[in-house]
Amino acid sequence: MLAKQQEKSEGTASKIANALGKMYPLFSLTLSLGSSVVSLGGAQLAPLQCAMNGASLLLSIAYQEHGRGDDFLKQFDRILYHLSELQRFKVIRPYR
């Protein structure tokens, strides 16, 4: 139920998020390689290495949270389905 509504209301932000999600492995690899190369530069480039590691960490967290959101919506959809089945068999009354 909820998944069908989500598919219909997919907007520009959702399309961008999906595209970036597909590019996540490339971004992660690029930041990791960049951090490794910068680490060879010594103490002068330490701030740049910290920035690249931080960006990689933030990207990883954002990717994980996006996946959790999808899982939450799937579980919520299952709960709504079971609730509708209980109402259909008159185990519980419909909420009004």
Backbone torsions as a table, in degrees:
resi	resn	phi	psi	omega
1	MET	NA	-59.0	-177.9
2	LEU	-67.9	-35.0	179.7
3	ALA	-64.3	-36.6	178.5
4	LYS	-66.1	-40.8	178.0
5	GLN	-64.1	-39.6	-178.6
6	GLN	-64.4	-40.1	179.3
7	GLU	-64.2	-39.2	-179.0
8	LYS	-69.6	-35.7	-174.2
9	SER	-96.9	22.5	-180.0
10	GLU	-68.3	118.2	-176.4
11	GLY	-105.3	-169.6	-178.7
12	THR	-62.9	-43.2	-179.0
13	ALA	-61.5	-39.8	179.6
14	SER	-66.8	-39.7	179.1
15	LYS	-65.3	-40.2	178.0
16	ILE	-65.3	-42.9	179.8
17	ALA	-62.5	-40.5	178.1
18	ASN	-65.6	-40.7	179.0
19	ALA	-64.7	-43.2	178.7
20	LEU	-67.3	-33.9	177.3
21	GLY	-63.2	-36.0	177.7
22	LYS	-71.7	-26.1	-178.7
23	MET	-92.0	-1.7	-177.8
24	TYR	-53.1	-48.0	-178.8
25	PRO	-58.2	-38.5	179.0
26	LEU	-66.3	-45.4	178.6
27	PHE	-60.9	-44.4	-178.7
28	SER	-62.6	-45.7	179.4
29	LEU	-63.0	-43.2	-179.6
30	THR	-61.8	-45.0	179.4
31	LEU	-66.5	-38.2	178.9
32	SER	-66.3	-45.1	178.1
33	LEU	-64.7	-41.1	178.5
34	GLY	-62.0	-41.2	178.5
35	SER	-64.6	-39.0	178.6
36	SER	-65.5	-42.7	179.4
37	VAL	-66.0	-41.4	-179.3
38	VAL	-66.8	-32.8	-179.4
39	SER	-63.7	-23.0	177.3
40	LEU	-74.0	-15.0	-177.2
41	GLY	-79.2	-7.5	177.7
42	GLY	89.2	-162.7	-173.6
43	ALA	-69.0	-25.0	-178.8
44	GLN	-63.8	-31.7	-176.8
45	LEU	-101.5	10.8	-179.0
46	ALA	-59.2	-41.1	178.1
47	PRO	-61.8	-36.6	178.1
48	LEU	-66.8	-39.6	178.1
49	GLN	-64.2	-41.9	178.0
50	CYS	-62.5	-41.2	179.4
51	ALA	-64.6	-41.3	179.7
52	MET	-68.0	-40.4	177.4
53	ASN	-65.0	-39.6	178.2
54	GLY	-64.8	-42.4	178.7
55	ALA	-64.8	-38.3	177.9
56	SER	-64.6	-41.7	178.7
57	LEU	-64.8	-45.0	178.8
58	LEU	-62.8	-40.0	178.1
59	LEU	-63.2	-41.4	179.0
60	SER	-64.6	-43.3	179.1
61	ILE	-64.5	-43.5	179.8
62	ALA	-62.5	-39.3	179.5
63	TYR	-66.0	-41.5	178.9
64	GLN	-66.1	-41.0	-179.7
65	GLU	-65.9	-35.8	177.9
66	HIS	-62.1	-41.7	177.7
67	GLY	-64.8	-37.8	178.7
68	ARG	-66.2	-36.2	178.1
69	GLY	-63.2	-41.7	177.3
70	ASP	-63.5	-42.8	178.7
71	ASP	-62.8	-41.0	178.8
72	PHE	-60.7	-44.8	-179.8
73	LEU	-64.1	-36.9	177.7
74	LYS	-65.4	-43.9	179.7
75	GLN	-66.9	-38.5	178.5
76	PHE	-64.3	-39.8	177.0
77	ASP	-62.4	-40.2	177.2
78	ARG	-63.7	-41.0	178.7
79	ILE	-62.9	-43.6	178.7
80	LEU	-63.2	-37.9	178.1
81	TYR	-63.2	-47.3	-179.5
82	HIS	-65.0	-36.4	176.7
83	LEU	-63.6	-42.7	178.8
84	SER	-65.5	-35.0	177.1
85	GLU	-66.8	-40.9	177.3
86	LEU	-63.2	-39.1	178.3
87	GLN	-69.3	-36.4	-179.4
88	ARG	-65.2	-38.6	178.8
89	PHE	-89.0	9.9	176.5
90	LYS	57.1	33.3	173.4
91	VAL	-74.8	-38.0	174.8
92	ILE	-130.7	156.6	178.7
93	ARG	-83.3	149.2	176.4
94	PRO	-62.6	144.3	178.0
95	TYR	-76.6	132.9	178.4
96	ARG	-125.2	NA	NA
